[in-house]
Amino acid sequence: MLPDETVRVLDRVAAKGSRSQFISRAVIHYVEARSKQSLRERLKQEALANASRDLELAAAWFPLEEEAERVAASAARASKTSKAKRR
């Protein structure tokens, strides 16, 4: 049994005969919204808990990424030079 206040709200927003469908959609919406919020909270907690580890990993890999970028740029320049000489 629904509380009287809830029934009065339903009377204002849903036509008689469509209350069950309205309630069903509202419950599904509520559960989905709560699930999304719960997921956001868990992701935030994990990100905060792992922040120092992630910073350490980024710092460790940064020099390797810099080197890879330099090698790729050098290879691209060499390729351009080689193509220009062929012309």
C-alpha angles and dihedrals in degrees: 000000000000122000115260092246090055091050090051090052090049090051089056098047107029130049117236109269093033099065095100092052090047092050091047092052091045093051093047091048091049094049092047092048092049091048091052092047091048091051091049091051093048092048091049092049092049092047091051092045092051099038097106092046090049092050090051091051092048091050091049094050098040096085090050092051090049090052092047090051091050092049092048092048091048091050091049091051091048090050092051091048092049092050092047092053091052092060 
